[in-house]
Amino acid sequence: MGEDLLCAAVTVLFRTAARALQLQSDFGVHGDASESGKMEVRIAAVPARRREWLAGLTDFLIQGIEDLREENSKAIHLDIEGIK
């Protein structure tokens, strides 16, 4: 945790999304943020009836990161794996 405003903005977006996922008792969510500057969230199971909710949360998160990246293209790198 530094005092970098960009880092803080990205952290807030990811932490809030991860917490929203963690609160879903019917999702299989695992994550790791043990290394500074990196966060990983894995969603192992999503009931079919909840996929639209997850898509909305994911769209919100990606849009927030993309907006920040437009202003700071060299400072943000986003890898998304496993989207079908």
For each residue, the residues with C-beta under 8 A, 3 or more apart:
1: 11
2: 7
3: 8
4: 7 8
5: 8 9
6: 9 10 68 72 75 76
7: 2 4 10 11 37
8: 3 4 5 11 12
9: 5 6 12 13 68
10: 6 7 13 14 65 68 76
11: 1 7 8 14 15
12: 8 9 15 16
13: 9 10 16 17 61 64 65
14: 10 11 17 18 39 41 61
15: 11 12 18 19
16: 12 13 19 20
17: 13 14 20 21 41 57 58 60 61
18: 14 15 21 22 29 31 39 41
19: 15 16 22 23
20: 16 17 23 24 57
21: 17 18 24 27 29 41 43 54 57
22: 18 19 29 31
23: 19 20
24: 20 21 27 29 50
25:
26: 47 50
27: 21 24 43 45 46 47 50 54
28: 43 44 45 46
29: 18 21 22 24 41 42 43 44
30: 41 42 44
31: 18 22 39 40 41 42
32: 35 39 40
33: 38 39 40
34:
35: 32 38
36:
37: 7
38: 33 35
39: 14 18 31 32 33
40: 31 32 33
41: 14 17 18 21 29 30 31
42: 29 30 31
43: 21 27 28 29 46 54
44: 28 29 30
45: 27 28
46: 27 28 43 50 51 54
47: 26 27 50 51
48: 51
49:
50: 24 26 27 46 47 53 54
51: 46 47 48 54 55
52: 55 56
53: 50 56 57
54: 21 27 43 46 50 51 57 58
55: 51 52 58 59
56: 52 53 59 60
57: 17 20 21 53 54 60 61
58: 17 54 55 61 62
59: 55 56 62 63
60: 17 56 57 63 64
61: 13 14 17 57 58 64 65
62: 58 59 65 66 78 80
63: 59 60 66 67
64: 13 60 61 67 68
65: 10 13 61 62 68 69 76 78
66: 62 63 69 70 78
67: 63 64 70 71
68: 6 9 10 64 65 71 72 76
69: 65 66 72 73 75 76 78
70: 66 67 73
71: 67 68
72: 6 68 69 75 76
73: 69 70 76
74:
75: 6 69 72
76: 6 10 65 68 69 72 73
77:
78: 62 65 66 69
79:
80: 62 83
81:
82:
83: 80
84:
